[in-house]
């Protein structure tokens, strides 16, 4: 029997996805001479139209990114925060029968650029916008990040399981997290001491790692 949708099994045993690191087409970017890359994936798209419970607020991503930045500053590591999301370039109307909507709304819905409130992310240090990029460039950015801040999104999840070496920060949704990922609370908190140790290992800082031997 051929299994087309393995989630029923894989979500019970998510560590099975660890094998994906070995077959990932996205090689890690050499770290020497560059800042650490924190990729923040803010999933929007049709979730705005559907008012989906999966859509996390901007404040969540901002708080997680600030917590990450605090830890990296304490470790005296240079970093940049890359914001991956989509923002409408102009006002347009989404119809119930449009692709991806599948009549899940009962009336036309008007989208406009201001709804994304992208300016709220300006409080983040060393921010680089990756807005409305190609899908392949986005997934490559997530899969090669040193730290990935996920949305409640299968696209984010794919970026996480294809990321060979990075630290993944996960907010619970229907796909369960592999044991190597860090689960984040709704207020943006996570196990920062363990996260700090993971970043030390990632960055190869002998003076900070010596106490773990």
C-alpha positions in Angstrom: 0.0 0.0 0.0 1.3 3.4 -0.9 1.1 6.1 1.8 0.4 9.5 0.3 0.0 11.6 3.5 2.3 10.3 6.2 1.3 12.9 8.9 -0.6 10.4 11.0 2.6 8.4 11.6 5.2 11.2 11.3 3.4 13.5 13.7 3.5 10.7 16.3 7.2 10.1 15.7 8.5 13.5 14.5 12.1 12.6 15.0 11.8 10.5 11.8 12.2 13.8 10.0 15.8 14.0 11.2 16.8 12.0 8.1 15.7 14.9 6.0 18.8 16.8 7.0 21.0 14.3 5.2 19.0 14.7 1.9 18.4 18.4 2.2 19.4 20.2 -1.1 20.3 23.3 1.0 23.9 23.2 2.2 24.7 25.3 5.3 26.4 28.7 4.5 30.0 28.9 5.9 29.9 30.9 9.1 33.4 32.3 9.1 33.5 36.1 8.6 29.8 36.6 8.7 27.0 37.5 11.1 24.6 34.8 12.3 21.4 34.7 10.4 18.1 34.7 12.2 15.2 33.9 9.8 11.8 35.0 11.0 9.0 33.5 8.8 5.7 35.4 9.2 3.0 33.4 7.5 0.2 35.5 6.2 -1.3 34.9 2.7 -4.8 33.6 2.8 -4.7 33.4 6.6 -5.5 37.2 6.7 -8.6 36.6 4.6 -9.8 33.6 6.6 -9.0 35.1 10.0 -7.3 31.8 10.7 -6.4 30.8 14.3 -3.1 29.6 12.9 -2.1 33.3 12.3 0.2 34.4 15.0 0.3 38.2 15.8 3.3 40.4 14.8 3.9 40.9 18.6 4.7 37.2 18.9 7.5 37.2 16.3 8.9 40.5 17.5 9.2 39.2 21.1 10.8 35.9 20.0 13.3 37.8 17.8 14.1 40.2 20.7 14.7 37.2 23.0 17.0 35.7 20.4 18.9 39.0 20.0 19.3 39.3 23.7 21.0 35.9 23.9 23.3 36.6 21.0 24.3 39.9 22.4 25.2 38.2 25.7 27.4 35.8 23.7 28.9 38.8 21.9 27.9 37.4 18.5 27.1 39.5 15.5 23.7 38.8 13.9 21.1 39.9 11.4 17.4 39.3 11.5 15.8 38.4 8.2 12.1 38.9 7.9 10.4 36.6 5.4 6.8 37.4 4.6 4.4 38.6 2.0 2.8 42.1 1.8 0.2 43.1 -0.8 1.7 45.6 -3.2 -1.6 47.3 -3.8 -5.3 47.0 -2.8 -7.1 44.1 -4.3 -10.2 42.0 -3.7 -10.2 38.3 -2.9 -13.3 36.3 -4.1 -14.8 33.2 -2.4 -14.0 31.1 -5.4 -10.4 32.2 -5.8 -7.6 29.6 -5.7 -6.6 28.7 -2.1 -9.9 30.1 -0.7 -12.2 27.4 -1.9 -15.4 29.2 -0.8 -14.2 29.4 2.8 -15.4 33.0 2.9 -19.0 34.0 2.2 -18.3 37.4 0.6 -15.5 39.3 -1.2 -12.6 40.5 1.1 -10.5 43.6 0.4 -6.8 43.4 1.1 -4.5 46.4 1.3 -0.8 46.8 2.2 -1.4 48.5 5.6 -3.0 45.4 7.0 0.3 43.7 7.3 1.6 46.4 9.7 5.1 45.6 8.6 6.4 48.8 10.2 5.9 47.1 13.6 9.0 45.0 12.9 11.2 48.1 12.8 12.0 47.7 16.5 14.1 44.7 15.7 17.9 45.3 15.5 19.9 44.6 12.3 16.7 43.9 10.4 16.8 42.8 6.7 13.5 42.6 4.8 13.0 39.6 2.6 9.5 40.6 1.4 7.6 39.1 -1.5 10.5 37.0 -2.7 10.4 33.9 -4.8 9.2 30.7 -3.0 12.5 28.9 -3.7 14.5 31.8 -2.2 12.3 31.9 0.9 12.6 28.2 1.6 16.4 28.4 1.0 16.6 31.2 3.5 14.7 29.3 6.1 16.6 26.0 5.5 20.0 27.7 5.7 19.4 30.0 8.7 21.4 29.7 11.8 18.3 30.3 13.8 14.8 29.8 12.4 11.7 31.3 14.0 8.8 29.4 12.6 5.2 30.3 12.0 2.4 27.8 12.5 2.9 26.8 8.9 3.7 23.7 6.9 6.0 25.9 4.8 7.9 26.9 8.0 8.0 23.2 9.0 9.5 22.2 5.7 12.2 24.9 6.2 12.9 23.5 9.7 13.2 19.8 8.7 15.5 20.7 5.7 17.7 22.9 7.9 20.8 20.8 8.5 22.5 22.6 11.4 20.4 25.6 12.5 18.5 26.0 15.8 14.7 25.9 15.2 12.2 27.8 17.4 8.7 26.2 17.0 5.2 27.3 18.0 2.9 24.3 18.4 0.4 23.5 15.7 -0.8 20.3 14.1 2.7 19.1 13.1 4.6 17.9 16.1 8.2 19.1 16.7 11.3 16.9 16.5 13.0 16.7 19.9 15.9 18.9 18.7 13.6 21.9 18.2 12.8 24.5 20.9 9.1 25.0 21.7 8.1 28.7 22.2 5.3 29.8 24.5 2.6 32.2 23.2 4.3 35.1 24.9 7.6 34.4 23.0 9.5 32.7 25.8 11.6 29.6 25.4 14.3 27.8 27.2 17.0 30.5 26.8 19.8 28.7 28.7 19.5 25.6 26.5 19.1 27.9 23.5 22.3 29.7 24.4 24.2 26.4 24.7 22.9 25.3 21.3 24.1 28.6 19.7 27.5 28.1 21.4 27.8 24.7 19.8 26.7 26.1 16.5 29.2 28.9 16.6 32.1 26.8 18.0 33.0 29.1 20.9 35.6 27.1 22.9 35.7 29.4 25.8 32.0 29.1 26.4 31.8 25.4 25.5 34.5 24.3 27.9 32.2 24.1 30.9 30.0 21.5 29.2 32.8 18.9 28.9 
